[in-house]
Amino acid sequence: MTAFLASLHFWDWWILAAVLAAIEALAPGIFFIWFGAAAAIVGLAALILPGMGWEIQVFLFAILAAVAVFIGRRFAHRRTESRDPALNRRGERYIGRQFTLETAIVNGRGSIKVDDSVWRAEGPELPAGRRVKVVGAEGTILRVEAAD
């Protein structure tokens, strides 16, 4: 193993970087690409400083990989965080808006037309065609009250 490590060249690191990038393309998540970036940087350092020993190369790879993963995870986490807390709760986006009842609310249930779709509505007894205000949402049911 020591003989193999002693014969490391810059292209070995670039091959490792390419393999890690290929694994990243096949595997879910963003993880292997950071190891690949570290390997590419070590390959560049080995090209610029050809007398660098394998111990320094491996140590440099370990340090760069840890730093790259840390920075990469912070960057990826920041980029995937949504600024819209109701992004996957569409019903909550309609709270406070007014719509027209599609069907009358009878026994506490009816429906309202929202843009190009029809939503189930719960609220007081109201006739069809009446303007209502959405006051709450629970899953696919909008809670409504009569609009003023």
C-alpha positions, -999 to +999 in steps of 0.1 A: +000+000+000+029+024+008+044+017-026+011+026-043+008+058-022+044+067-029+037+066-066+008+091-066+008+116-094-014+146-101-034+126-127-043+100-101-060+128-081-078+140-112-090+105-120-103+102-084-120+136-088-137+124-121-148+092-104-162+110-075-180+134-098-195+105-117-207+089-084-223+122-076-242+121-109-255+087-101-261+090-063-288+113-048-277+142-027-248+166-029-219+150-011-194+132-034-188+163-055-171+180-025-146+151-022-141+154-059-133+191-057-108+184-029-092+157-051-090+180-080-073+207-059-048+182-045-041+171-081-034+208-090-011+212-060+007+180-070+012+193-105+025+226-093+047+211-065+059+177-080+081+169-051+052+168-026+052+136-006+022+113-005+017+119+032+013+157+025-010+149-004-033+126+016-033+151+046-041+179+022-069+159+007-084+151+041-083+187+052-097+200+019-124+174+018-136+183+053-136+220+046-153+215+012-181+193+028-186+219+055-188+248+031-208+229+006-234+217+031-238+253+044-242+266+008-267+238-002-287+242+030-290+280+025-300+275-012-327+249-004-344+269+024-376+284+012-386+320+019-422+310+017-434+291+048-466+280+031-449+267+000-463+231+003-495+241+022-514+257-007-546+261+013-529+284+038-521+308+009-558+316+005-563+327+041-577+362+041-588+361+004-624+363-007-640+339-032-675+330-044-693+299-032-697+274-060-722+253-041-742+263-010-728+254+024-753+229+038-747+211+070-714+229+073-701+218+039-700+233+005-674+243-022-658+274-035-641+282-068-605+293-064-589+303-096-593+273-119-601+247-092-629+239-068-621+235-031-642+220-003-654+246+022-666+244+057-685+272+075-719+285+084-750+279+062-747+302+031-763+302-003-744+295-036-730+326-052-723+343-018-689+360-013-669+343+015-636+350+032-612+322+039-603+322+076-584+289+079-572+258+061-569+222+071-555+200+043-578+204+013-607+220+032-609+258+035-627+272+065-648+302+054-671+328+068-694+353+051-676+383+036-688+418+046 
